[in-house]
């Protein structure tokens, strides 16, 4: 039987080596300490030029004893946020669309998320007074958590796909990898 530390280290390596699109930049950030005996957190952003068009955070939780509510030992908690056009932000169906994006990302990666739960929030902002010349803005926020039965790297990749989907990037065909060009 593997030690708890080596089990967690394998999970950490799966997160670090997940097949993310090159538009996504990630960095490890401090992880919450009280949710599980072992945890790792990464933040990510999708940039268009210098503009952050979507960003998020993924937290890996590992409890070798298992957690009844999780129905497993390994859980992923994610947050994804992206700017959207104001008219899209005012569409009451946007929350359902956002949740469907997440489910589609799982499906496209051929993975199953157990005990899936989450929320989707849409916001829109109008500017007034001295800020009146600013364009209308909107955002979508997708919060989700699920128990990972296996293939953690593909679960992280699905979350990366969600970041790109929310940013408005076209999905890549199955088996295709986008190569970053240097100018």
N, C-alpha and C positions, 0 to 999 in steps of 0.2 A: 504494500500500500504506500502510495506517495505521501510525503509529508505535506502538511497544509501549506507551508511556505513554497514548496516546489509546485504544488497545484496552482497557487496564486501566481507565481512567476510565469507559468505556462500561459495563464490567462492574460497577464500583462503583455507578454510577447505577442499573443494573438491580436491584441488591441494595437500595439505598435506596428505590427506588420500587416494590418488590414489593407486590402486593395482599394485605396481611396483614389478618386480622380485627382489629377494634378492641379485643378483649380482650387482645391481645398488645402489650406495651410492649418497645421495643428500644433499645439504645444501642451505639455502636461502642466496642470495647475493643481493647487492644493485640493485634496479630496476631503469630503466630509468624514469625520472621525467616528461618529456615534451610530451610524446606520448599519454597519457590519464590521466584523473583526478585520476585514481586509477591504481596501477600496483604492481606486485609481480614478482620476478625473482628467479629461482633456477638453480643451476649448478648441473651436475650429471657426474658420471664416472662409467665405468664398468672396474673392475680390474681383472687381471689374475695374482694371486700371488701379487707381488708388482708393476706389469706393468699395466699402464693405456692403455687398448686396444680400448676404445672409450670414448668419453666425449661429453658433450653438455651443452646447456643452454635453458631454457624455460622461456619466459616472458609472463605473463598474463596481458592483458590490459582490463580495464573496463571503459566505458564511459556510464553512465546511460541515457544520452541524445541520445545515438546512434551516429554512424558515417556513413555517406552516403556511403563512399567507402567500409566499412566493411559490410554494410547491416545488422547491428546488434549492440549490445552493448558490446559483449565480444569477444575478439580476442586473439589468441595464436600465438606467434612468437617463432620459434625454430631454433636451430643450433645443428647439430650433426656432429661429426668428428671421423673418425676411421682410423687406419693404415690398409693398404691392401698390399698384395704381389705386388712386382714391376711389374710383368707381368700383373696382374689384373689392376693396375693403368694405364698401357699403353693401355688397351683395350678401344676403342672408345665407346663401348656400356655400359661401367660402369656407365655413368651418367644416362642413361635410366633405368638401373637395380636399381640404387639407388632410383630413383623416384618411381619405381614400388614397392620397399620395403615399402616406406611410404604409398602408396595406399593400399597395402596388409595389413599393420598394422591397417589401418582404417577398412578395410573389416573384418578382423579377430575379431575386437572388436565390429562389428555391428554398427558402427557410421558413420555419414556423416559430412564432413568438407565443410562448405560453403565458397565461395569466396577464394578457395585455390590457392595459388601462391607460387613460390619458384624457387630455382636454385640448381643444383648439380654440384660440381666442383671436378675434379680428378687432382692429382698432382703426379709427380714422381721425385725423386732426385737421381743423381749419385754423388759419392764422388770422389775427385781427390787429388793428392799430398799426404800429410801426412794422409789424411782421406781415401785414396784409399782402405784400408782394411775393410771399413764399408760396410755392405750389402746395396744393392739397397733398397730404401724405397719408399712407395707410400701412399697417403691418399685419402680419399673421404670425402667431406663436403656436407652436405645436409641442405640447409636453406629453411624453409617453414613457411608460416603464413596462418591462416585460421580463419574464424568466427565460433564460437562454438554455435550451436543452443540449445544444452542441453547436459546433462551427461558429464560435464567437467572432472570429474575424469577418465572417460574412454578415453577421448582425451589425458590426461596426460599419462595414461597407454599405449596408442598406441605409443606415443613418446618414452616412455621407451622401448617398444618392438622394435622400430626402432634402438635405441642405442644398444640393444642386437643383432639385426640382422646385423647391420654394424660391430659389434665386432666379428661376425662369430659364435655366440652362436645359437644352434638349438632352434627353436620355441617350446614352450610347447604345448602339445595337449590342446584343449579347456577344461576348467574346472579343469585343473591340476595346482597345485601350487608346485613350487620347494622349498624344505626345505633346509636351509643352515646347513651344518654339521659343528660342532666344533671339532677340532682335539686336 
